[in-house]
Each structure stands twice: as C-alpha cells, then as structure tokens.
C-alpha cells in the first residue's frame, strides 16, 4: 500500500470510529478511541462492528480497555473478550469478559472479576458496576480486603460515594488487628462512620493464644454492632450469650470494649464462672461489668439487686452459698476467686460442713460483708457494721434448704456452653 493510500485508509477508519449513534446525546455515546483493526457487520439486523487489538472505549469519564470487542451501534452496547478493564475515577474493575451498556451506563464483568478502589480490593466470579449511581454489585465467592480486615460472602453491594457495603449470605469478617471474626448472613459496613452491623444469626469469635494454649471467646445475639471510633467496641443486643473458658454469661445487651479487655452487661444479666473442681458460681444484678487481664478474670462488678450464688458440695445439690446486696465486687487471681465484697444492705447465707457432712447454716446481715477464699474455697467471712447473725442447726435445715434461700434467689441450670467448658477444663 502506497503512502497516499495508507493515509486515506487511516482517515476512513478514523471517520468510522467517530460516527455516533443517530439521535443520542454526545455524553451518552460510546466513543471508540482505538482499535488495531475494525470490521463492519450486521448481527440480527443491527449494525455492528468487530474490533480487535488494544481496543479502547470511552463514555464520559469512564474508560474501557480490552483485546477484542463487538460494538452494537443501535442498542449502544459493547461486548468484550479477553482481559477487560473498566476505569472510573479511582475505581478499576477487571474481568475475563464483559458487557457495557451505554444507555444505562452499566458495566458487567465475568470470570475472575477484580475491583480496586483506593484501599479496597474485591474479587468475585461476577461483577456489575452502575456508573450513574456509583454502585457496584458482586456475587459468587466474594472476597474483600482493605487495610484492617478481610470479608467473604455470597453477594456484596458497594456504594462508592457513601463508602457503604452490604454483604449477604455466609458472611465472614476477619479483623487481624484484634483477631476477631464476625459471622452472620447480613452485614452492613459504613466506612466513613467507622460502624458496621451484623444481623441474621450473628456470631463473634476471638481466639487468644498468648497464654500458651488456645482460649476462645464466643458471643451470639440477634444484632451485633461494631464501632471503630476512639472507643472500639462490639455491642450485642437481644438474647446475648457469651462463652469463654471458665466463664459464661447471658444478657439483653453486651458491650465488649476490645482495647480495654472489658465486658459490660445490661438488661437482666447473669454471669457464671467455674472453679477448678467444675463447681458453678453465678452472679446476677441490674448491670455487670467484667474486667479481664491478659484474657483472665480479674474483677466482676455487680450493681443493683446484686446476687451471688455458689455450689457447696456435690453431695448436697440443694445447698447454695448466697450473698445479696446493692453491689457485689468479685476479685480473681489466675482465674481463682480471691474475695467477694458485698456493699450496702449486705446479706450472706453459707452452709457449714464437718468432714463433708452437713453441720447447719449461718445467715448474717450487715452494712458490708467480705468473704475471703483460699484455693477457690471460702476461708473466712467478715461482717462490718450493723451486724446481725443467725445459726440454723442441721436438723432444721436438712430437707428444707429452699425455705432458707435469700429473697431474689434464682439458680439457673441452663448455663451456656456447659458441656464445651467441662471438656476444655479437663484438658
């Protein structure tokens, strides 16, 4: 081909590439900026052209690159083969093949789809990007990674301007910073607000191996919310259950302060803790605050109608040591109870034994009661100010234990995770 013919051919090709679809506004037209070769054709009665090699389209600020494409001039759409890239501002979406619809400004990508947007990377088998709405939808083997966490799900919708994500189906979020995993079937994340919410069977799992052996925290509820602001916390609401080695709890609301290793329980909370001999102990009140140290129980604060109950001896299953007052504080060391302090209108009821045989029961009231323990067993009890005490001999107590229980006694047998904790305690 002579030089003049080559120039004429290139001018004709340029004119063909630049022809818009009749009757459309310029900003809605898909403009072909480059292709190594172009072949005009007709497909099902519609004018079309096949483009091969370094194909590049533009519509407004949106750019699409691929190796092979078919442009349908009347319906204003393009199908792509080979590696397809869609660029819109900072967003980049890649797939093995795809479609672009000029009228609705929607891009589809199929097979090994990847999206990159600022600090977020997303992968899935299928992706769809709505340019007008700045919204992306993905399904099948969805995986999302950002600077703090990883997410997997069946489906995910991503709103770019709001920086909001909604994931559905088998959702799993792993936060490497605090080693917390959140599970559920519906997850909403508001990145700007540093807030997320999980519904439909939410569950939180935190595994700690710092002490040499694995220790797992499990929290379930109806709603789970995460706040990543100055006070990082997980808030569980409705039918909350917490299980940890040697510890279990139920409440209407639980607040787990992840950086402070503390748990606050409200709405009829109950906490159980287990001694080395697998004896159950239970505390309840209007609110309970649990302070952990290196994942071990350190202090439990019970306020408002505070009540503490503990087993006495397996041979006497109906006998429970009991303490009640407006406030109860329990102190632990190495997961062993060291002291129980009852403040304001304090009452204690504890059973006496001699050579493991029942020897009656003492009931004591005062302004303050302090009970000390050695190796998890009660050692001594001190009652301070306004002391009143009664001793009930064995013959009056035997077979009538329930009649002596303090007001508000409510021993709960259905402790969450009982079987699991018994197995772990024997390891």
C-alpha positions in Angstrom: 0.0 0.0 0.0 1.4 3.4 -1.1 1.8 6.2 1.4 -1.2 8.2 0.0 -3.4 5.1 0.1 -2.3 4.4 3.7 -3.2 8.0 4.8 -6.6 7.7 3.0 -7.3 4.4 4.7 -6.5 5.8 8.2 -8.8 8.8 7.5 -11.7 6.5 6.5 -11.1 4.3 9.6 -11.0 7.4 11.9 -14.3 8.6 10.4 -15.9 5.1 11.0 -14.7 5.1 14.6 -16.0 8.5 15.3 -19.5 8.2 14.0 -22.0 8.4 16.9 -25.3 6.6 17.1 -28.0 8.7 15.5 -30.3 10.7 17.9 -28.2 10.2 21.0 -26.6 13.0 23.1 -22.9 13.2 22.9 -22.4 12.3 26.6 -24.4 9.1 26.1 -22.4 8.0 23.0 -19.8 5.2 23.4 -16.7 6.6 21.6 -14.2 4.2 20.2 -10.8 5.8 20.7 -8.6 3.0 19.4 -8.5 -0.5 17.9 -5.8 -2.2 15.8 -8.5 -3.4 13.3 -12.2 -2.9 12.6 -14.7 -5.0 10.6 -18.2 -3.7 9.9 -21.0 -6.3 10.0 -24.7 -6.9 10.8 -25.9 -9.0 13.7 -29.6 -9.9 13.9 -30.5 -7.0 11.7 -28.4 -4.5 13.8 -25.4 -2.6 12.5 -22.3 -3.7 14.4 -18.5 -3.7 14.2 -15.9 -6.1 15.4 -12.8 -4.6 17.0 -9.5 -6.4 17.6 -6.3 -5.4 19.3 -5.8 -2.8 22.0 -9.4 -1.8 22.0 -10.2 1.4 24.0 -13.7 2.9 24.5 -14.8 6.0 26.4 -18.1 7.3 27.6 -17.7 10.5 29.6 -15.1 9.9 32.3 -15.4 6.1 32.0 -12.8 4.2 30.1 -12.9 0.5 29.0 -9.9 -1.4 27.6 -9.9 -5.0 26.2 -8.3 -7.1 23.4 -11.5 -7.9 21.4 -14.9 -6.3 21.3 -18.2 -6.1 19.4 -19.9 -2.8 19.3 -23.7 -2.7 18.6 -24.4 0.8 17.2 -28.2 0.9 17.5 -28.6 -0.5 21.0 -25.5 1.4 22.2 -23.7 -1.6 23.9 -20.4 -3.4 23.6 -19.4 -6.9 24.4 -15.8 -7.6 25.4 -13.5 -10.6 25.3 -10.0 -11.1 26.7 -9.0 -9.2 29.8 -11.4 -6.3 30.2 -10.6 -3.2 32.4 -13.1 -0.6 33.4 -11.8 2.7 34.8 -13.9 5.3 36.6 -12.0 7.9 38.6 -10.1 5.9 41.2 -12.1 2.7 40.5 -10.7 -0.1 38.4 -12.7 -3.3 37.6 -11.2 -6.2 35.7 -12.7 -9.4 34.3 -12.1 -12.0 31.7 -15.1 -10.9 29.6 -17.8 -8.4 29.9 -20.6 -6.1 28.6 -21.1 -2.4 28.6 -24.5 -0.8 28.2 -24.2 2.8 27.0 -27.8 3.9 27.6 -27.9 2.8 31.3 -24.1 3.2 31.8 -23.7 -0.2 33.4 -20.6 -2.4 33.0 -20.7 -6.2 33.6 -17.6 -8.4 34.2 -17.5 -12.2 34.2 -15.0 -14.7 35.5 -12.2 -13.8 38.0 -13.5 -10.3 38.5 -11.4 -7.9 40.5 -12.2 -4.4 41.7 -9.7 -1.9 43.1 -10.8 1.4 44.7 -8.4 3.4 46.9 -7.5 1.0 49.7 -10.1 -1.7 48.9 -9.6 -4.8 46.7 -12.6 -7.0 45.8 -12.7 -10.4 44.0 -15.7 -12.4 42.8 -16.9 -14.6 39.9 -19.3 -11.8 38.7 -19.4 -8.1 39.0 -21.7 -5.3 37.8 -20.9 -1.5 38.1 -23.5 1.2 37.8 -21.7 4.3 36.8 -24.5 6.8 37.4 -25.2 5.6 40.9 -21.5 4.9 41.7 -22.6 1.5 42.8 -21.1 -2.0 42.3 -22.7 -5.4 42.8 -20.8 -8.7 43.1 -21.8 -12.3 43.6 -20.3 -15.8 44.0 -17.2 -16.3 46.0 -17.0 -12.7 47.0 -13.7 -11.7 48.8 -13.0 -8.1 50.0 -9.7 -6.9 51.6 -8.8 -3.5 53.0 -6.2 -2.1 55.4 -7.9 -3.6 58.5 -10.0 -6.7 57.6 -11.0 -9.4 55.1 -14.6 -10.3 54.2 -16.1 -13.2 52.3 -19.8 -13.5 51.3 -22.2 -14.8 48.7 -23.2 -11.3 47.5 -22.0 -7.8 48.1 -23.2 -4.3 47.1 -20.7 -1.5 47.3 -21.8 2.2 47.3 -18.7 4.3 46.4 -19.7 7.8 47.4 -21.2 6.7 50.8 -18.4 4.2 51.3 -21.0 1.7 52.4 -21.1 -2.1 51.8 -23.9 -4.6 52.2 -22.9 -8.3 52.2 -25.4 -11.2 52.1 -25.1 -14.9 52.7 -22.4 -16.8 54.7 -20.7 -13.5 55.7 -17.4 -13.8 57.4 -15.3 -10.8 58.5 -11.8 -11.2 60.0 -10.1 -8.4 61.7 -6.3 -9.1 62.0 -5.7 -6.3 64.4 -7.7 -7.8 67.3 -8.0 -11.3 66.0 -11.8 -11.1 66.0 -14.0 -13.0 63.5 -17.6 -11.9 62.9 -20.1 -14.3 61.2 -23.7 -13.8 60.0 -25.9 -13.7 57.0 -26.4 -10.0 56.6 -23.6 -7.4 57.1 -23.6 -3.6 56.6 -20.5 -1.6 56.8 -20.3 2.3 56.9 -16.7 3.1 56.5 -16.9 6.8 56.9 -18.8 6.4 60.2 -16.5 3.6 61.3 -19.5 1.5 62.1 -20.8 -1.9 61.0 -23.8 -4.1 61.8 -24.4 -7.9 61.5 -27.9 -9.5 61.6 -29.3 -12.9 60.9 -27.5 -15.3 63.3 -24.6 -13.0 64.1 -21.6 -14.6 66.0 -18.3 -13.2 67.2 -15.3 -15.4 67.8 -12.0 -14.3 69.3 -9.2 -16.8 69.7 -6.3 -15.9 72.1 -3.1 -18.0 72.2 -1.0 -15.6 74.2 -1.1 -17.8 77.3 0.4 -20.8 75.6 -3.0 -22.5 74.9 -6.0 -21.6 72.9 -8.7 -19.6 74.6 -11.8 -18.8 72.6 -14.4 -16.1 73.2 -17.8 -16.7 71.6 -20.6 -14.2 71.5 -24.0 -14.7 69.9 -27.1 -12.4 69.8 -29.8 -11.2 67.4 -27.9 -8.0 66.4 -24.2 -7.3 66.5 -22.7 -3.8 66.0 -19.1 -2.8 65.8 -17.8 0.7 66.5 -14.2 1.5 65.4 -14.0 5.1 66.7 -11.9 6.3 69.7 -13.6 3.7 71.9 -13.5 0.4 69.9 -16.4 -1.8 71.0 -18.7 -4.6 70.0 -22.3 -4.2 71.0 -24.5 -7.3 71.1 -28.3 -6.9 71.5 -31.1 -9.3 72.3 -30.7 -12.8 73.6 -27.0 -12.3 74.2 -24.9 -15.4 75.1 -21.2 -15.3 75.9 -18.9 -18.3 76.4 -15.3 -18.3 77.4 -13.2 -21.0 79.2 -14.4 -20.9 82.8 -16.9 -18.1 82.1 -20.4 -17.8 80.6 -23.0 -15.0 80.5 -26.4 -14.1 79.3 -27.9 -10.6 79.0 -30.2 -8.4 76.9 -27.2 -6.1 75.9 -23.5 -6.8 76.0 -20.7 -4.2 75.3 -17.2 -5.7 74.7 -14.5 -3.0 74.9 -11.9 -4.7 72.7 -8.9 -2.4 73.6 -9.7 -2.4 77.3 -10.5 -6.1 77.6 -13.7 -5.4 79.4 -17.3 -6.6 79.0 -20.4 -4.6 80.3 -23.7 -6.5 80.5 -27.2 -4.9 80.9 -30.8 -6.0 80.9 -31.1 -8.9 83.4 -27.5 -10.1 83.1 -26.3 -13.3 84.6 -22.6 -14.5 84.8 -21.4 -18.0 85.6 -17.8 -18.8 86.4 -16.3 -22.2 87.2 -13.7 -23.3 89.8 -11.0 -25.9 89.2 -13.4 -28.6 90.6 -16.0 -27.6 88.0 -18.3 -26.1 90.6 -20.6 -23.5 89.2 -20.9 -20.0 90.6 -23.5 -17.5 89.5 -23.9 -13.7 89.9 -26.7 -11.5 88.7 -27.9 -7.9 89.0 -29.2 -4.9 87.1 -25.8 -4.4 85.4 -22.5 -6.4 85.5 -19.0 -5.2 84.4 -16.3 -7.8 83.8 -12.7 -6.7 83.8 -10.2 -9.1 82.2 -6.4 -9.1 82.5 -4.5 -10.9 79.8 -7.8 -12.7 78.9 -8.2 -13.9 82.5 -10.9 -12.9 85.0 -9.7 -10.1 87.2 -12.7 -8.2 88.6 -16.5 -8.5 88.3 -18.7 -5.6 89.4 -22.4 -6.3 90.0 -24.7 -3.3 90.7 -28.4 -3.1 91.6 -30.1 -6.1 93.2 -26.8 -7.9 93.2 -26.9 -11.6 93.9 -24.1 -14.2 94.1 -24.7 -18.0 94.3 -22.2 -20.9 94.5 -22.3 -24.6 94.9 -21.3 -26.0 98.3 -20.8 -29.8 97.9 -21.9 -32.2 95.2 -23.3 -34.4 98.0 -25.8 -31.6 98.8 -27.0 -30.4 95.4 -29.8 -28.2 97.0 -27.4 -26.2 99.2 -26.0 -23.0 97.8 -24.0 -20.3 99.5 -25.6 -17.0 98.8 -24.8 -13.3 99.0 -27.0 -10.3 98.2 -26.8 -6.5 98.4 -26.9 -3.4 96.3 -23.4 -4.0 95.0 -21.1 -7.1 94.8 -17.4 -7.0 93.8 -15.6 -10.2 93.0 -11.8 -10.3 92.8 -9.9 -13.1 91.0 -6.2 -14.1 90.5 -5.2 -16.7 88.0 -8.8 -17.5 87.4 -9.4 -18.3 91.1 -11.8 -16.4 93.3 -9.9 -14.5 96.0 -12.5 -12.3 97.6 -16.2 -11.3 97.4 -17.2 -8.0 98.8 -20.9 -7.1 99.3 -21.7 -3.4 99.9 -24.9 -1.8 101.3 -27.7 -4.0 102.9 -25.4 -6.9 102.7 -26.7 -10.4 103.5 -24.8 -13.7 103.4 -26.0 -17.3 103.8 -23.5 -20.1 103.9 -23.6 -23.7 104.9 -21.3 -25.4 107.3 -19.7 -28.8 106.9 -17.7 -31.0 109.2 -15.8 -33.9 107.5 -18.1 -33.3 104.4 -21.2 -33.8 106.5 -23.8 -31.0 106.8 -23.5 -29.0 110.0 -26.2 -26.4 109.7 -26.2 -22.9 108.2 -25.3 -19.3 109.1 -27.2 -16.2 107.9 -25.6 -12.9 108.5 -26.5 -9.3 107.7 -24.6 -6.0 107.9 -23.6 -2.9 106.1 -20.7 -4.8 104.4 -19.7 -8.4 104.1 -16.3 -9.5 102.9 -15.7 -13.2 102.1 -12.1 -14.4 101.5 -11.1 -17.6 99.7 -8.0 -19.8 99.6 -7.6 -22.1 96.5 -11.1 -21.3 95.5 -12.6 -22.4 98.8 -14.1 -20.0 101.4 -11.6 -19.3 104.2 -13.2 -16.6 106.3 -16.1 -14.1 106.4 -16.1 -10.6 107.9 -19.2 -8.6 108.5 -18.8 -4.9 109.1 -21.2 -2.5 110.9 -24.8 -3.3 111.9 -24.0 -7.0 112.3 -26.8 -9.5 112.9 -26.4 -13.2 112.7 -28.3 -16.4 113.0 -27.3 -20.1 113.1 -29.6 -22.8 112.0 -28.7 -26.3 113.2 -28.6 -29.2 110.7 -31.8 -30.8 112.0 -33.8 -27.6 111.0 -32.0 -27.3 107.6 -31.9 -30.8 106.2 -34.5 -31.3 103.5 -35.8 -27.7 103.8 -32.9 -25.8 102.2 -35.1 -24.0 99.7 -37.1 -22.4 102.5 -33.9 -20.5 103.7 -32.9 -19.2 100.3 -32.4 -15.4 100.3 -35.0 -13.2 98.5 -34.2 -13.0 94.8 -32.6 -16.5 94.7 -32.7 -17.7 91.1 -30.3 -20.5 90.4 -30.0 -21.2 86.6 -29.1 -24.7 85.4 -29.0 -23.9 81.7 -25.6 -22.3 81.6 -24.5 -21.6 78.0 -21.7 -23.8 76.8 -21.6 -26.0 79.9 -20.6 -29.2 78.1 -17.9 -27.5 76.0 -16.3 -25.8 79.1 -16.3 -29.1 81.0 -14.3 -30.7 78.2 -11.9 -27.8 78.0 -11.4 -27.8 81.8 -10.3 -31.4 81.7 -7.6 -30.9 79.1 
